[in-house]
Amino acid sequence: MRSPQRSRDTALPNPESRIPNPAGSPLRVALVAGEASGDLLGAGLIEQLRARHPHIEFAGVGGDAMRAAGMETWHDATELAVMGLSEVLRHLPRLLRLRRDVRARVLGWRPDVFIGIDAPDFNLGLERSLKDHGIRTVHYVSPSIWAWRQGRAAKIGRSADLVLCLFPMEPPIYATHGVDARFVGHPLAEMLALEPDRAAARDALGFAHDAPVLAVLPGSRLGEIGRLGEVFLDAAARVAAALPGLRIVVPAANAACRAAIDALLAQPRFAAMDVQVIDGQARTAMVASDVVLLASGTATLEALLAKRPMVVGYRIAPSTAFLVRLFKLMKVDRFSLPNVLAGRTIAPEFMQEACTAENLADAVLHWFRDPRAADDVQPVYRELHLQLRQGASATAAEAVARLAVPALPAPATPERRP
């Protein structure tokens, strides 16, 4: 039940008068999250905001986690979960109708702040419109401006009053464009232990504690598996031929991904490999492994936090690669998150033409054959883990609360968690 104590006219009330307590008007926060990761981020933010302001109200687009945290959902997050150019084009009319509906609902509800969680194609345009109507806006999770098209930072700033960043290299880029951006840390750094329990992970998957184990993660989308699945399995076959007794585990993100992986493994040349395909459990597979071979993306951050030596490969569509090179859109020498965060190469990475079975296998075998190299990278992993462990949900909630109620005192700098 919405509070009857607060009238909603076209003009926002004086922000200095907003005092969230039982005698006054409760704060209202609208949120839009577009996929499972955003739903979890939103739920953590909701819980932390409610801990600070018990009478706060939440509404918008989210999933099960945000609903469980107490948000009224106008639409489910799955309605935004569309990947790939052709799929986006097919769903574009529906997505545009959805965005118009959400915009109208937000304007009618008049929240103190709107938070778009990731999903930049959907949220940034929505944020820009709401900001033009006097609603304070936050974009939570910066697009990868550190990697390419850094000029997007200025455009994002025109949409969002505040950008909450998961990585420390992002706010300085926004600062050059006059955009208020805060590093809040990464929630995964809170979720994963500093010392992963490798023995428990092996027990969970049925692997002997002394067996050599390679985790292979060619991606969580069918397009990635189509571009990387075969070359990754070819690389795994080369490693298996050189390491007797090698166990290979391949996590499948969903049923469609599992079907694609199983189809690849049905080829006769992979018949001799000892491969276990599992449903989900990617994190467990990483912790259980000696080495991880994986596609570039968030999974590389999970491998870093799992403290596993890794080899990273990636391929994009040839036409996209041509445009990226033609217009010099890539702004970094390294593309995988562990290397970007470390400022040096701690994980061998192979992009496009360099992403071959031979290159990948040689790099994987190096980790298996040189245990000292694997040990040497552990302190780097730990330091990066601590750097990202900033109490992301709590830090983000403090920043949002100060934007919603500018009279609030500035929060203390969060301490690094051991």
N, C-alpha and C positions, 0 to 999 in steps of 0.2 A: 504494500500500500504506500503510495507516494504521500509525502508530508503535505498537509493542507496549509502549513504555516507560511509557505514561501510563494509569493506570486511570481509568475513568469511573464514579463512583458518583453517588448522588443529590445529594450536597453538592459545591459548587464548592470547590477547594482554595484555600488562602490566596493571594490575588493577589500578595503580596509575594514569594512563592516561585517565581513563574513567570519563569524566565530563559531566553529562547529561544536556545539554543546547542546544538551537536551533542551535548553531554553530558546535556542536560536534555530536558524535554518540549517539543516544538514548539508554538508558538501555533496555535490553530485559529480560523478565521473563517468563519462561515456568512453567505451573502449571498443576497438575492432581488431580481432586477431583472425588470421586467415588459415592457419594450419596447426598441426599438433604442437610444434615447438612454440609457436606464438601463444597457444592456449595455456601451456605450462608457464610461460613468462607472465602472462596476464594473471593467472591464478596466484602466483607468488607476489605480484605487485598488489593485487586486491587484498590479500591477507595482511601484508605489511601496512597498507594504508588504513585498513580497518583497525589494526592494533593501535594506530595513532589517533584515529578519529572514529570511535565506535558507532556513530550514527550516520556514517557516510552511506551514500546510495550509489549503486553501480548498474549500468545498463549498456547494451550494445550487441556486438557480434562476438561469439566465443563458442567454446566447446564444453565438454563434460567437466574439465578441471575448473574452468571459470564459473560454470553454473554451481559446482560444488562449493566454490569459495563464496558464493552469494550474489552472483551477478544475474540480473534479469536479461535473458537473451531474446532479442528481437529476431535474430536469424542465427543458424548454426554456422560454425566456422567452416564446415565442410563445403558450404555453398561458395566459398572463395577459393577452395583448393583446386585450382586449375593450372596445369603445367604444360609447357610446350606451346610454340607459336600457333600451330594449327588448332590445338584444343582451345586456346584463348580466343582465337578468331571465331570458332564455332559457338563459344559461350558468351561472346562479347555483348550481344543485346541483353541477355539475362543479367550479366554483371553490371551493365550500365543502369538497368532498372533497379537492381539491388542497391547500387550506390546512391541513386536518387532517393530511394526509400529511406536508407539509413540517414542521409543528409536531412531529409524532412523530419525524421523522428528526433534527431539530435537538436535541430533548430527549435522544434516544438518543446523539447524537454529542458532546454537551456542549462546544460551542465556548467560547472565551474571550469572544467578542463576536459578536452578530448584527447585520447591517447590512441594513436595508430600503432599497432604492434607488427613490425615487419611488413610484409605484403605491400611493398612500395607502389606498385602499379595501381593498386586499388586505393591505398590510404593517402598518398601524397596529394592527389587531386582533391580528395575529400577534405583533407586538412587545410588546403589552400582556401577552399570555399568557406569552411567554417571560420577560419581566421579572418577572412574578409568580413564576416558577420559578427566579429567581436568576441568570438570564443577562443580562449587560450588553447593552444595545440601543442602536443608532444609527439615526436616520432621516436619509438623505442626499437632499437636495432638499426644501426646505420647500414645502408647498402655499402658494398665493398669499394668505396671511393679511394681507398688506399691502393687499390690494384689498377683501376682504370677509370677514366672520365672523372677526374677530380673536380672538374668544373661543376659537377652535379651538386656539390656542397652548397653553392649559392642558391640553386633552385630549391633544394630541400629547406634551406633557411627561409625562403619565401613562403613555404608551407607550414613550417613548424617554429613555434616560439622557442622550443627546447628540443635538442636531440640527445637521447640517452644512448651512449656507445658501449659496446661490449669489450672493445679493445683499446689499449692505451695510445696507439698510433693515430687514432681517428680524430680526437678533438683538435690537435694542432692544425690539421688540414681545414677543418671548419673555421678555426680562428682566423685563418688568412682571408676568409670570406665574410668575417664579421658575424658568424653564426654562433649562438650559445650552445655548446655541446659539452656534455659531461661524461667522463669515463666512470661507469658504475661497476665494472667487473663482469665476469661471465658466470651465469648460474651453474653451468656444468662444473666449474671449479669448486663449487660448494657441494655438489652432488657426488663427486668422485673422491674417494679417500686419497690422501697424500701417499699412502703406502698400500697399493692394491693387493688384494689377497689372491695371489696367483694359484695357490694350491686349491682353494675353494672353487675357483673358476674351472680348474681342470676336473675337479671332482664332479661339478655340475654337468660338464659335457662328456664325462666318461673317458678322459685322457689320462694316461699314466703320467706321473709327475716327472719322469725322466725322458719322456718321448719328445723328439723335435716336432714342434707344431708351427704351422704357417697359417695365419688367418688371411683370407682373400676377400676383399670387399670392393667389387667393381662398380658400386653405386646403388642408390636406393630408387632410381627411376629407370623405366624401361629403355629410354633413350641412352642413358649412360651404360647400361648393360649391353645394349646393341653395339656401342662404340668400343667398350673396354672389356667386356666379358671374355671374348675369345682370346685376346692378346694376354689378359691376365692369367687365364687358365693355361695357355701355352707356356707362359713364364713359370707357372707353378709346376707344370710337367717337367720342365728343364731342371728346376730345383729338386724335384722328387727323384729324378734320375741320378742326381749327384749326391743325394742324402738318403741312404737306405733307411727305411722305417719312418719317413716323414709322414706326419698326419696333417691333413689339410682340412680346414673348416671354412665354410662359405655361408655366412648369414644372409638370409633373404628377407628383405624389408616387408614383403607382403606376398600374397598368393600369386599375383601376376609375375613378380620378380622371380619367385621360386620356379615357376613354370619355364621362364626364359633361361634360367640357370640350368635346370634339369635338361632342357633341350640341347644346350651346348655340351653338357657332360655326356650326353648319349652318343656323341661322336666316338668312333672306335679308338682314336688316338689318345683318349683320356681314360680308357678302360682300366689301365694298370695303376692309376692313381688311387691312393687311399683318401677319398674325399667324403666329408660329412656335410651335407647341406642342412642348415637348421633354420627354423622359423624365428625371425627376430634375433634377440640375444646378441646383437653386434658387440655391445660393450663387454659382455662375458667372454665372447670369442677373442676379443683383443687382449683382455687381461690374461687369458689362458695361454696365449701364443708366445712364441719366442720372437717372431717377426711378423709385421703386418704389411701386406701389399694392398694398397687401397687407392681409390679415386680421390682427387683433390676435393676439399669441401669441409663441412663441419666434422666429418668423421676423422679428419687428420687431427683436429683439436682433441677429440676423444682419445685417439691413440696417444697423443702427447700426455694427456692427463692420466692415461692408463700406464704411462712410463714404458711404452713399448717401442723398440727400434722399428722404423718403418721405411717403406719405399713408396713414393707417391707418383702416380701416373695420371695423365688426363688427355683427352682428345675432345675437341669441339668440331662441329660441322665444318668441312673444308671452306665453304663459302664464308662462314663467320670468321674463321681464322684469317682468310684473305683480307677481309675488311678491317679486322683488328690490326693487322700488320700495315695495311695501306694507310690507314689514318692514325697509326701509332697510338692506339687507344690504351695499350698496356703500359702502365707507368712504373712497373717494378721489375727487377731482375729475377725475383723469386716469386712464385705464385702460391705455394702451400703455406698455410697458417703457421706451422711450427717454425719455418725458416723466416717468415716475415716477423714474427714475434721475437725470435732470437737475434735477428739482424745478421744472420749468417746461415750457411747450409748445415743443418743438423740432420736433415732427412733428404736423401737423394731424390730428386724429382725429375720427371721426364714428360715433356709436353709435346703433343702433336706428333711430328715425324720421329722425334726421339723416343717416343713411347712405343718401344718394340719389345718383343718377348725376350730377346737376347739381353738388352740393356736392363730390363727389369729383373731378370733372373740373376744376372751378375751382381747387381746391387743387393738383392736379397741374400745371395750366398755369402757376400762379404760380411753381413751381420752375423750369419750363422758361424762362419769360420774365424771370426775375430771377436771373441767374447769381450776382450778388453775395450774395443771400440764401443760395444753396447754398454759396458759399465761406465765409460767416460761420459756418455751423454746423459746419464741419470741426474747429476747435479743441475744440469741445464733444464731438464724437464721439471724438476722440483722448484727451481727458482721461478720459472714461467708459471707454474701452477699457483704459487704463492702470489705472484703479481696479479693474476686474474681473480684470486679469491678475495674479493672486496665486499662481500655481503651484498650481492647485486640487487636483490629485491628490496632490501632495506634502504640501500643507498638511492635506488631509483625512487622509492616511495618518498624519501625526504625531499628530493628534487621536485617531484610532482606536487607535493604538499606546499612547498614554498612558492611554486608558480601559481597554484590555486588560491593561496592566501599569502600574498607578498609580505604581510606584517609579521609572519612567523620568523623567529630568529634563525640565523644561519646554522646548519647542522655542523657538528664537529667532524673533522676529517676522519673517515673510517680507519680503524686500525687493521693492519694486516693480520689475518687469522692464521694461526699455526696449523 
